[in-house]
């Protein structure tokens, strides 16, 4: 694929794996280099960041897969970047400097998965109440039982 | 008192110590926020200095619920995401799962999907047009738009038995074949609708109050819109000719003839014009689907995924076994991941589905257009008048169920 060759030529070692499955290209990226990879891909024509999301592979380690869906309108191509982040201290650099639209998507991942995005500037909960405990989309978040979300009078 | 003393003296206004800002809390229960959106506005007189959107009041954890349902049981949940264009949500989810299953969808099912999705796009745009005009003060538009929307809801009820939460799509096709007499009902609506669009335009497009309230309001440059991840009519009103139905055709959209309307002004009026033109184009697509509806099966030939016919289930043993397996445990989907996106009325609606090979989704992420579009609320409202914020908010056409999921 053209984009994988370009990536390997410009930033050797940043891509650690990948697959072409059912017509969709996924590239595994070293999480430490996600910002420079995104910047290079944006310069390469991937002007749009469609979404940032996360998959919890509990109890596997590294536990979290942070997923970036990129889209190039001019070439009509879509690309998925995948970064595997450890479960003990889930952290990754924010791509808000590349696309401002990453703002709410990264806050959502933080809110629901507890993955912290460095240099985001406003890493606060977005969907859940501010005093909520835990991150509900984690696979080990309890789905049964009682919990008072508001303090008792 | 002399008349002159009432005038603002420039020296007093220029003094920084006298400059006071006010924080205004708009919502979550406010008619012009179209749902439960809260916006905190810092005001200097009538001018908005800073706007902060607070979302999440309608968060119901649909993505988490998806992980506890079987693949087919997720479809009714997707209805509740964007409740004004539920068929687009059904479609995006079904396309993603069908890509994982590598299912072939028969042409009749594709045409039924396209026709009803376009009708629900018309209904969704009518809700936007009615409420947007109501916000700005054109009261009667609301009633006209809801009159036509009612016709579409009746058509949806005729096909699926439900007005809004239709859950009409199935993984591998649609739930039921078109009901008896549907051509007449859909044909009657489609023959009347173009004159109704003309009537809306007569009421609004040349209306001086409407143009003053909308032209030049809520401007955002195309670069900013791309940077913020905005999609749909908003980005087409800024001049980008990009429509997923055209550029990445799904469900047989490449067989339909339609235009992608664009404007370049990128203000509230341009967005209004784009959506009005989209009403006409959706009408065109629905008309083509009605005229060219192919005969044949409405579900894919996949006995382990789709329920068998009632008659077969009672007479054939294989059909009974398949029925039992599907009802009790569902069907398993090969492990993998897929991202399918459709052009929903509000923009790119994408479903990212991960399967671990079992009968339940491992993860479903909804890339909803309202969530991404609503991010530009802050930059769009800053340094504008508070009265214009109502027009600008309305032109974004967000649904809070779509935003919060």
HADDOCK unambig.tbl for C-alpha pairs under 7 A between the chains (distance, minus, plus):
assign (segid A and resid 48 and name CA) (segid B and resid 226 and name CA) 6.30 0.50 0.50
assign (segid A and resid 48 and name CA) (segid B and resid 227 and name CA) 6.93 0.50 0.50
assign (segid A and resid 48 and name CA) (segid B and resid 229 and name CA) 6.25 0.50 0.50
assign (segid A and resid 49 and name CA) (segid B and resid 229 and name CA) 6.21 0.50 0.50
assign (segid A and resid 50 and name CA) (segid B and resid 229 and name CA) 6.37 0.50 0.50
assign (segid A and resid 51 and name CA) (segid B and resid 367 and name CA) 6.25 0.50 0.50
assign (segid A and resid 55 and name CA) (segid B and resid 363 and name CA) 6.76 0.50 0.50
assign (segid A and resid 99 and name CA) (segid B and resid 227 and name CA) 5.36 0.50 0.50
assign (segid A and resid 99 and name CA) (segid B and resid 228 and name CA) 6.70 0.50 0.50
assign (segid A and resid 100 and name CA) (segid B and resid 227 and name CA) 5.78 0.50 0.50
assign (segid A and resid 100 and name CA) (segid B and resid 228 and name CA) 5.35 0.50 0.50
assign (segid A and resid 101 and name CA) (segid B and resid 227 and name CA) 5.91 0.50 0.50
assign (segid A and resid 101 and name CA) (segid B and resid 228 and name CA) 3.72 0.50 0.50
assign (segid A and resid 101 and name CA) (segid B and resid 229 and name CA) 5.14 0.50 0.50
assign (segid A and resid 126 and name CA) (segid B and resid 55 and name CA) 6.59 0.50 0.50
assign (segid A and resid 126 and name CA) (segid B and resid 56 and name CA) 6.41 0.50 0.50
assign (segid A and resid 127 and name CA) (segid B and resid 55 and name CA) 6.28 0.50 0.50
assign (segid A and resid 127 and name CA) (segid B and resid 56 and name CA) 3.97 0.50 0.50
assign (segid A and resid 127 and name CA) (segid B and resid 59 and name CA) 6.23 0.50 0.50
assign (segid A and resid 127 and name CA) (segid B and resid 404 and name CA) 6.59 0.50 0.50
assign (segid A and resid 128 and name CA) (segid B and resid 56 and name CA) 6.27 0.50 0.50
assign (segid A and resid 137 and name CA) (segid B and resid 64 and name CA) 6.00 0.50 0.50
